[in-house]
Amino acid sequence: MPEPKPAQSRRRSRILAFRVLFEADSSGSPVEVVRMRQFAEAGMGREALEFAGELIDGVREHLEEIDEIIRRHAPAFPLEDLSPIDRNVLRLAIYEVRFDTRRAPLRVAINEAVDIAKGYGSESSGRFVNGVLGAVALEAARLHGADGSGLDSEAAGD
């Protein structure tokens, strides 16, 4: 069987990371326990598992900041009342958009998140995730420059 293309591998890694975050969040199980089981069952190569692990670790490391960003950009939807699917898709994508900008272009991170939301969430999940991430992306562009590569003077003073 041929190796998946890098884009397919990253997509599979994002889905795996989402599934770990979702399961841990919705079941209350420790992330590490869920991660070990899900990774063992995934049948993915080392690089794909490493990427998924980096995403999970990044979300966990920045969880408080990520949740605050969700609260700010979706004030009509309390974080605790969001479906665990929408909440964790947003967490994963916001990590990539705001804290790991070297990984993927904003458009890719947002499109991947919308696809995951459509595949796992409700009929309105894709639209909701797209709307929130669009606002997050605009904010990220203001903070990091239009292409996300540099800090402007306002952000440099933070």
Summary of the structure (lengths in Angstrom):
residues: 158
radius of gyration: 15.4
end to end distance: 49.0
largest distance: 50.9
contacts: 479
relative contact order: 0.11
helix: 75%
strand: 0%
